[in-house]
Amino acid sequence: MKILILNWRCWKNPLAGGAENYLYEISKRLVKKGHKITWFVSSFEGSKETEFEDGIEIIRRGSRFSVYFYAFWYYLKDLRKRNFDLVIESINGVPFFTPLYTWKPTNIAILYHLVGWKIFSIELNLYQAIIAQIAEKLIPLFYFSTPLITVSKSSKEELEKTFIRNTFIVPPGLDPWILGHSSTEKSNKPTIIYLGRWKKYKRIDLLIEAFKIVKNRIKNPELWLVGDGDWRSNEEIEGIKIFGKVEDKEKKKLLAKAWVLVSPSVKEGWGMTIIEANACGTPCIAYDVPGLRDSIIDGETGVLVKEDGNVKELAEATIKILKDERLRKRLSKNAMRWARRFSWDKSAEEFERVIKSVVE
């Protein structure tokens, strides 16, 4: 099949996250299966307008917000003449509204999770947040008959509440660099790790507040902050180590050495870093929110804190795992077993099955 993918960013964009990695891993496997893939995305500083990588054609036009207009204009002007068999739209908060202008080829959308006002209001200025919220509220109106792929049961349930019924679940896989758990020993200090983008909605500030409580109950604990983004803390607290963005080899080593990973996010589509940590034998803690309640099996591979945003409960869950070695080893063993269920090859096969059924 000839497939066009519309996304706000490509995987090479410095701001790329889990959504871009998901589509990239799927796309390059579809290329190996004989499909022709074209991505239409926004530009970034130093990027080329057009290039090929891993057999995928990348076309870049516009910026973070103008890419939606460029997609509409460029599709009518040029892309529709290429006779694509399928247009896949990746919705990251603001839709491309492809059902309005991609009439001939089959159309399918990917929606990792509904973002909602809680995140829009944190991450955008008021004007942008209002526009984004209105655009997301219009999704059921324009996509009620469009097949949608999502990544978790939580996201599927969210979509069904908006009267979108034609949904398929294709969970993410594991990146090749994380597979084959090494025998790295755990740190000799009780170590908590956060891995992911540094965004306000990820609520790293709550983790730091919880760490202050942990410090009063656990001897010489450490909190490792790994990743990058536009969130920053002005506090200097003993025991907190800032690693920033690291290469895959170092990331795997840090995940394996940590005693527990904590992800205090408002919500996620799935929680890819959870499964990565699990593959390294590290149990995880998160609030009982959409996405993270799918990637963590409460009491088996980690702990879900029931009261969302409660710092004290987050700290208590962390202290319990750090103190109880027997519990920690049991969670670690279960986590590794759970992680082995996920692979990008399996995800790509399921994704291909879904798009073939939609086109046919």
PyMOL commands that set and color helices and strands:
alter all, ss='L'
color gray80, all
select helices_A, chain A and resi 18-32+67-77+79-82+98-100+117-123+126-137+139-143+153-161+176-178+200-202+204-217+248-257+272-279+292-295+311-323+325-339+344-359
alter helices_A, ss='H'
color red, helices_A
select strands_A, chain A and resi 2-6+36-41+50-53+56-60+86-91+106-111+148-150+167-169+191-195+222-226+240-244+260-263+284-287+302-305
alter strands_A, ss='S'
color yellow, strands_A
deselect
rebuild
show_as cartoon
